[in-house]
Amino acid sequence: MFGYIIVNKQELKFREFDVYQSYYCGLCQSLKERFGRRGQLTLSYDMTFVALLLSALYDESVESSTCKCVAHPFEAHATSRSVFTDYAADMNLLLSYYKCLDDWTDERKWKGRLRAAALRGRDKMVEARYPEKAEHIYTLLEHIHLYEKAQEPDVDLASGCFGEIMGEILACRKDEWEDDLRRMGFFLGKFIYLMDAYEDMEKDEKDGNYNVFLLRRKKLSDDEAFEQEAYQILQMMMAECSRIFEKLPILEHAEILRNILYSGVWCRYEMIQKKRKQKDA
């Protein structure tokens, strides 16, 4: 997956990080139970955020336990699981499978084809549980593929489709919170898509792959102006996402979620900036 929606560990209290880690381990266990060890390989921080957010918003019981795993065979780790951990596992598997197919279709990446083959059949389990969501997500990914194939220069089109995907995922129930969750997911998804494009600029330029930010940089013909514009776009996405989050009646784990939305999502951006400055030095 992408791995942009993460915590800033340095700014979290130890207790808060332990809670966050317990949801990450809980998601890992849900993936294992529902899809086996191959399913565990799709584990992502992005869907950990989904599980934590939805568990904090809705009044559903959270089961606390401990487990050992391949990554930590000698030490038991705390796990936190709710119905939304299983839901996030399903969405995680579905997106991972579709992304692997997309990697093969767009760039003929053999790794993508092999990973998709390894997950084949498991995607059908999720599609059977959420047929409408799965169909909508697949349709939106097809739209993204068409935009990318057409070398679409508008930063809002392909990213907007991924925003709708994340909106579909966050809007897990048809209730009073559906519209806010869908809107929050929309801006979060746009941020993820554009951050991925921002990070992959050098690689995509070398490989000749579509990248909306590459097209934008070429049009501006000014690296400094591009960097300012890219940052403003990313900042605007997270500002809207955070504004909607603050409307939700979330008390439990609110500081962890704020850490992610206000600080954690920028960790990769800062890492990319540092790496590029070192390269240019």
matplotlib code that plots the C-alpha trace (Angstrom):
import matplotlib.pyplot as plt

x = [0.0, 1.1, 2.0, 1.6, -1.0, 1.2, 2.0, 4.8, 6.2, 8.5, 5.5, 3.4, 3.4, 4.6, 1.1, -0.4, 2.1, 1.3, -2.4, -1.6, 0.7, -2.0, -4.4, -1.6, -1.0, -4.8, -5.1, -2.3, -4.1, -7.3, -5.6, -4.0, -7.3, -9.3, -6.8, -3.8, -0.2, -0.4, -3.0, -0.7, 1.8, -0.6, -0.6, -0.6, -0.5, -3.2, -5.8, -4.6, -5.7, -9.1, -9.5, -8.5, -10.7, -13.9, -13.4, -13.0, -16.1, -18.6, -19.6, -18.4, -16.6, -12.8, -11.2, -7.7, -5.4, -1.8, -0.1, 3.2, 4.0, 6.7, 8.0, 8.0, 8.3, 9.7, 7.7, 3.9, 2.4, -0.8, -3.6, -6.8, -9.6, -13.1, -15.6, -13.8, -10.4, -11.9, -13.5, -10.2, -8.6, -11.1, -10.6, -6.8, -6.8, -9.1, -7.1, -3.8, -5.1, -6.4, -3.2, -1.1, -3.3, -2.8, 1.0, 0.9, -1.5, 0.2, 3.8, 4.1, 5.6, 6.1, 6.0, 2.6, 1.4, 2.8, 1.4, -2.0, -1.9, -1.0, -4.0, -6.4, -9.5, -9.2, -10.5, -13.6, -14.2, -14.3, -16.3, -18.9, -19.1, -19.2, -20.4, -21.5, -18.3, -16.1, -17.8, -17.6, -13.9, -13.0, -14.9, -13.0, -9.7, -10.6, -11.2, -7.8, -6.2, -7.9, -6.8, -3.2, -3.2, -4.4, -1.6, -4.3, -2.6, -5.4, -4.2, -7.8, -9.1, -7.2, -6.5, -10.2, -11.1, -8.7, -10.3, -13.7, -12.2, -11.1, -14.4, -16.2, -14.0, -14.4, -18.2, -18.7, -22.3, -25.3, -25.9, -25.6, -21.8, -21.7, -21.4, -18.7, -16.7, -17.1, -15.9, -13.0, -11.9, -12.1, -9.5, -7.4, -7.4, -6.4, -3.5, -2.4, -2.5, -0.7, 1.9, 2.6, 3.1, 5.3, 7.6, 7.8, 8.7, 12.3, 11.5, 8.6, 10.6, 13.3, 10.9, 8.7, 5.6, 2.6, 3.0, 0.7, 3.2, 5.9, 3.5, 2.8, 6.5, 7.2, 4.4, 5.6, 9.3, 10.3, 11.3, 10.9, 7.4, 6.5, 7.6, 5.6, 2.5, 2.8, 3.2, 0.2, -2.0, -1.0, -1.5, -4.9, -6.0, -5.0, -6.5, -9.9, -9.5, -8.6, -11.4, -14.0, -12.3, -12.8, -16.6, -16.8, -17.6, -14.4, -13.0, -11.2, -7.8, -8.4, -4.9, -3.4, -5.6, -4.7, -1.0, -1.5, -3.5, -1.5, 2.0, 2.4, 1.2, 4.1, 6.8, 7.3, 7.2, 10.0, 12.0, 11.6, 12.6, 15.7, 16.7, 16.4, 18.4, 21.2, 21.2, 21.4, 24.1]
y = [0.0, 3.6, 4.2, 7.9, 8.1, 7.3, 8.6, 10.9, 8.7, 11.4, 13.5, 10.8, 9.7, 6.2, 5.1, 6.6, 4.9, 1.6, 2.0, 2.8, -0.1, -2.4, -1.4, -2.1, -5.5, -6.1, -5.3, -7.7, -10.5, -9.8, -10.1, -13.4, -14.9, -13.7, -14.2, -16.1, -15.1, -13.8, -11.4, -10.2, -9.1, -6.3, -4.8, -1.0, 2.0, 3.7, 1.1, 1.1, 4.7, 3.7, 1.0, 3.4, 6.3, 4.2, 2.3, 5.7, 7.2, 4.3, 2.8, -0.7, -3.0, -3.3, -6.6, -6.3, -9.3, -10.3, -12.3, -13.4, -13.3, -14.0, -10.5, -10.8, -14.5, -14.2, -11.3, -11.1, -7.8, -6.2, -6.2, -4.1, -5.4, -4.4, -5.0, -2.1, -3.9, -6.7, -4.2, -2.4, -5.7, -6.4, -3.0, -3.3, -6.6, -5.4, -2.2, -4.2, -6.7, -4.0, -2.1, -5.1, -5.6, -2.0, -2.2, -5.1, -3.4, 0.0, -0.8, -4.5, -5.0, -8.8, -8.3, -6.8, -9.8, -12.3, -10.5, -10.3, -14.0, -14.7, -12.8, -14.1, -15.6, -13.6, -10.5, -12.5, -13.0, -9.3, -8.6, -11.1, -9.2, -5.7, -6.1, -2.5, -1.0, -3.4, -2.5, 1.2, 1.0, -1.0, 1.4, 4.4, 2.6, 2.0, 5.8, 6.5, 4.1, 6.0, 9.4, 8.1, 6.5, 9.8, 11.7, 13.9, 17.1, 18.2, 17.4, 17.0, 14.3, 11.1, 12.2, 12.9, 9.4, 8.0, 10.5, 8.9, 5.5, 6.6, 8.3, 5.0, 3.2, 5.6, 5.8, 2.3, 2.8, 4.7, 6.9, 10.4, 10.3, 9.0, 12.4, 13.7, 10.5, 10.4, 14.0, 13.4, 10.4, 12.3, 14.8, 12.1, 10.0, 13.0, 13.7, 10.0, 9.9, 13.3, 12.5, 9.2, 11.2, 13.7, 11.0, 9.0, 12.0, 11.0, 7.3, 8.1, 10.5, 7.9, 5.1, 7.3, 6.7, 9.1, 11.5, 14.5, 16.4, 15.8, 17.3, 20.3, 20.9, 20.9, 23.4, 25.8, 25.5, 26.7, 24.2, 26.6, 27.7, 24.0, 23.1, 25.9, 24.9, 21.2, 21.9, 24.3, 21.6, 18.9, 21.3, 22.2, 18.6, 17.9, 21.1, 20.2, 16.6, 17.8, 20.4, 17.7, 15.4, 18.0, 18.0, 14.3, 13.5, 11.7, 11.7, 8.3, 8.3, 11.8, 12.9, 9.9, 10.7, 14.4, 13.4, 11.5, 14.2, 17.2, 15.8, 12.2, 12.6, 15.1, 12.7, 11.2, 14.7, 15.9, 12.7, 13.3, 16.9, 15.9, 13.2, 15.6, 18.3, 15.8, 14.7, 18.3, 19.2]
z = [0.0, 0.5, 4.1, 4.3, 7.0, 10.0, 13.4, 14.3, 17.0, 18.5, 19.4, 21.0, 24.6, 25.2, 26.3, 23.1, 20.9, 22.6, 21.8, 18.2, 17.9, 19.4, 16.6, 14.0, 15.5, 15.7, 12.0, 11.3, 13.2, 11.4, 8.0, 9.1, 10.3, 7.3, 4.5, 5.8, 5.8, 2.3, 3.5, 6.3, 3.7, 2.7, 6.2, 6.0, 8.3, 6.2, 7.1, 10.7, 10.8, 9.3, 12.0, 14.8, 13.5, 13.1, 16.4, 18.2, 16.5, 17.0, 20.3, 19.5, 21.9, 21.5, 22.4, 23.9, 23.8, 23.1, 20.3, 18.9, 15.2, 12.7, 13.1, 16.9, 17.7, 21.2, 22.7, 23.0, 21.6, 22.7, 20.1, 19.9, 17.7, 16.9, 14.0, 12.3, 12.5, 10.4, 8.1, 7.6, 6.9, 4.2, 2.6, 2.9, 1.1, -1.7, -2.3, -2.3, -4.8, -7.1, -6.8, -7.7, -10.8, -11.7, -11.3, -13.8, -16.2, -16.2, -15.9, -16.6, -13.1, -12.6, -8.9, -9.2, -11.2, -8.8, -5.8, -7.4, -8.2, -4.5, -3.4, -6.0, -4.5, -1.3, -3.2, -4.0, -0.3, 0.2, -2.9, -1.6, 1.8, 0.2, -3.4, -3.9, -2.3, -4.3, -7.6, -6.9, -5.9, -8.9, -11.2, -9.7, -10.1, -13.8, -14.1, -12.6, -15.1, -18.0, -16.7, -16.3, -19.7, -21.2, -19.4, -17.8, -16.5, -14.1, -10.5, -9.3, -11.6, -10.9, -7.3, -6.9, -7.9, -5.3, -2.9, -3.7, -3.0, 0.5, 1.1, 0.2, 2.7, 5.5, 5.0, 6.4, 7.4, 6.1, 9.2, 10.4, 10.0, 6.5, 4.7, 7.0, 6.8, 3.0, 2.7, 5.1, 3.2, -0.1, 1.0, 2.7, -0.5, -2.7, -0.3, -0.5, -4.3, -4.7, -2.0, -3.8, -7.0, -5.3, -3.9, -7.2, -9.4, -10.0, -10.5, -12.9, -14.9, -15.3, -16.2, -18.4, -16.3, -15.8, -12.9, -12.6, -10.6, -13.3, -15.8, -13.5, -12.9, -16.7, -17.3, -14.6, -15.7, -12.3, -9.6, -6.7, -7.9, -8.4, -4.9, -3.3, -5.3, -4.5, -0.8, -0.9, -2.6, -0.2, 2.8, 1.5, 1.3, 4.9, 6.1, 4.8, 6.0, 9.5, 9.6, 9.0, 11.5, 14.2, 13.6, 14.6, 18.2, 18.9, 22.4, 22.7, 21.0, 19.7, 20.4, 18.5, 15.5, 15.7, 15.8, 12.5, 10.7, 11.8, 12.1, 11.0, 7.5, 6.9, 8.0, 4.6, 3.0, 5.2, 4.5, 0.8, 1.1, 3.1, 0.6, -2.4, -0.7, 0.1, -3.5, -4.8, -2.4]

ax = plt.figure().add_subplot(projection="3d")
ax.plot(x, y, z, "-o")
ax.set_aspect("equal")
plt.show()
